[in-house]
Amino acid sequence: MLKVQIVTADLHNKQHADAYLSLMSHYACDPMGGGEDISDFAKQNLISTLLKRSDVFIVLIFNEGRPAALLTAIEGFSTFACKPLFNIHDVVVHNDFRGKGLTKHLFKKIEEIAKARDCCKITLEVLSGNKVACKAYQRLGFSDYQLDPEFGSALFWTKKI
């Protein structure tokens, strides 16, 4: 039985900042996170850079003080709805805590924050081969994005600069 504490992260709090970096490193090293640790530059600058932003919301879960999971959401804007939206950028459940329902807790908390901010929707990206995450997100009410099935699903593309 887990004894979890779910918090909206305050990165001024050293415990929260350390947990965030530890979980992000854990995620990056996983094949679904790219299989390579975050850079030394990111480790040294991520917290201070995030603290400069007012549009980033982080949920952390601790189990008996140990970092167990995190979710990073970044506020965007829907021009069609003329309202803010949240894009979930990172979802991490430490290997030691997978299969224990922590993703549901992360999403419940971020949905509470999104509703309080009058967001019109929550978006996320997921690798098509990450079947476990796809099933979890579907159970939470997410699906691929279509305006008209004739034109197919939206794709998430990237160009590094």
C-alpha positions as CSV (number, residue, x, y, z in Angstrom):
1,M,0.0,0.0,0.0
2,L,1.4,3.3,-1.1
3,K,1.4,6.4,1.2
4,V,1.4,9.1,-1.4
5,Q,1.6,12.8,-1.1
6,I,0.5,14.7,-4.3
7,V,1.7,18.3,-4.5
8,T,1.8,21.2,-7.0
9,A,5.5,21.6,-7.1
10,D,7.2,24.7,-5.7
11,L,10.6,24.6,-7.3
12,H,11.9,27.1,-4.7
13,N,11.6,24.1,-2.3
14,K,14.8,22.1,-2.6
15,Q,13.0,18.8,-2.0
16,H,10.7,19.6,-5.0
17,A,13.5,20.8,-7.2
18,D,15.7,17.8,-6.4
19,A,12.7,15.4,-7.0
20,Y,11.9,17.0,-10.3
21,L,15.5,16.7,-11.6
22,S,15.8,13.2,-10.3
23,L,12.6,12.0,-12.0
24,M,13.4,13.9,-15.3
25,S,16.8,12.2,-15.4
26,H,15.1,8.8,-14.7
27,Y,12.6,9.5,-17.5
28,A,15.3,10.6,-20.0
29,C,17.3,7.4,-19.4
30,D,14.3,5.3,-20.2
31,P,13.9,4.2,-23.8
32,M,10.6,6.1,-24.0
33,G,12.5,9.2,-22.9
34,G,15.2,8.8,-25.5
35,G,17.5,6.5,-23.5
36,E,20.0,9.2,-22.6
37,D,20.3,11.3,-19.5
38,I,19.4,15.0,-19.6
39,S,22.5,17.1,-20.4
40,D,24.6,18.7,-17.7
41,F,23.4,22.1,-19.0
42,A,19.8,21.0,-18.4
43,K,20.7,19.7,-15.0
44,Q,22.4,22.9,-14.0
45,N,19.8,25.3,-15.6
46,L,16.4,23.6,-15.7
47,I,15.1,24.7,-12.3
48,S,16.2,28.3,-12.6
49,T,14.8,28.5,-16.1
50,L,11.5,27.0,-15.0
51,L,11.3,29.4,-12.1
52,K,11.3,32.4,-14.6
53,R,8.2,31.1,-16.3
54,S,4.6,31.6,-15.1
55,D,3.1,29.2,-17.6
56,V,4.6,25.9,-16.2
57,F,2.7,23.7,-13.8
58,I,4.3,20.7,-12.2
59,V,2.6,18.0,-10.2
60,L,4.8,15.7,-8.0
61,I,4.0,12.6,-6.2
62,F,6.1,11.4,-3.3
63,N,5.7,8.0,-1.6
64,E,7.0,8.2,2.0
65,G,9.2,11.1,1.0
66,R,10.6,9.4,-2.1
67,P,10.0,10.9,-5.5
68,A,7.6,8.6,-7.3
69,A,6.0,10.5,-10.2
70,L,5.7,13.9,-12.0
71,L,3.7,15.7,-14.6
72,T,4.8,18.9,-16.3
73,A,2.1,21.0,-18.1
74,I,2.7,24.2,-20.0
75,E,-0.1,26.6,-20.6
76,G,-0.8,27.5,-24.2
77,F,-3.7,29.2,-25.9
78,S,-6.5,28.0,-28.2
79,T,-7.3,30.6,-30.8
80,F,-10.5,28.7,-31.7
81,A,-11.8,28.6,-28.2
82,C,-10.2,31.9,-27.1
83,K,-9.2,30.2,-23.9
84,P,-6.0,28.8,-22.3
85,L,-5.1,25.1,-22.7
86,F,-2.6,22.9,-21.0
87,N,-0.1,20.8,-22.9
88,I,1.2,17.9,-20.9
89,H,4.9,17.8,-21.7
90,D,6.3,15.2,-19.3
91,V,4.7,12.3,-17.5
92,V,7.1,10.2,-15.4
93,V,6.4,7.4,-13.1
94,H,9.5,5.9,-11.5
95,N,10.0,2.2,-12.4
96,D,9.6,1.3,-8.7
97,F,6.0,2.7,-8.7
98,R,4.6,1.7,-12.1
99,G,1.3,-0.1,-12.2
100,K,0.1,1.5,-8.9
101,G,-2.3,4.1,-10.4
102,L,-0.1,7.1,-10.0
103,T,-0.9,8.4,-13.5
104,K,-4.5,8.8,-12.5
105,H,-3.5,11.0,-9.5
106,L,-1.2,13.1,-11.7
107,F,-4.0,13.7,-14.2
108,K,-6.7,14.4,-11.6
109,K,-4.5,17.1,-10.1
110,I,-3.6,18.8,-13.4
111,E,-7.3,18.7,-14.5
112,E,-8.2,20.5,-11.2
113,I,-5.6,23.2,-12.0
114,A,-6.7,23.4,-15.6
115,K,-10.4,23.8,-14.6
116,A,-9.4,26.5,-12.1
117,R,-7.6,28.4,-14.9
118,D,-10.6,28.0,-17.2
119,C,-8.7,25.9,-19.7
120,C,-10.7,24.6,-22.7
121,K,-8.6,21.4,-23.1
122,I,-5.6,19.4,-22.2
123,T,-3.3,18.1,-24.9
124,L,-0.4,15.7,-24.8
125,E,2.0,13.8,-27.1
126,V,2.8,10.1,-26.8
127,L,4.9,7.7,-28.8
128,S,2.7,5.4,-30.8
129,G,4.8,2.5,-29.6
130,N,4.3,3.3,-26.0
131,K,1.3,1.0,-25.7
132,V,1.1,1.2,-21.9
133,A,0.9,5.0,-21.9
134,C,-1.5,5.0,-24.8
135,K,-3.9,2.7,-22.9
136,A,-3.6,4.7,-19.7
137,Y,-4.3,8.0,-21.6
138,Q,-7.3,6.4,-23.3
139,R,-8.7,5.3,-20.0
140,L,-8.3,8.9,-18.8
141,G,-10.4,10.1,-21.7
142,F,-7.7,11.2,-24.2
143,S,-7.8,10.3,-27.9
144,D,-6.0,11.2,-31.1
145,Y,-7.1,14.6,-32.5
146,Q,-9.3,14.8,-35.6
147,L,-11.5,17.5,-37.0
148,D,-12.8,15.4,-39.8
149,P,-12.0,11.7,-40.1
150,E,-11.6,12.1,-43.8
151,F,-8.5,14.2,-43.1
152,G,-7.0,11.9,-40.5
153,S,-5.5,12.5,-37.1
154,A,-3.3,15.4,-36.2
155,L,0.4,14.7,-36.2
156,F,3.0,16.2,-33.8
157,W,6.0,17.2,-35.9
158,T,9.2,18.8,-34.8
159,K,12.2,20.7,-36.3
160,K,15.2,21.2,-34.1
161,I,16.8,24.6,-34.3
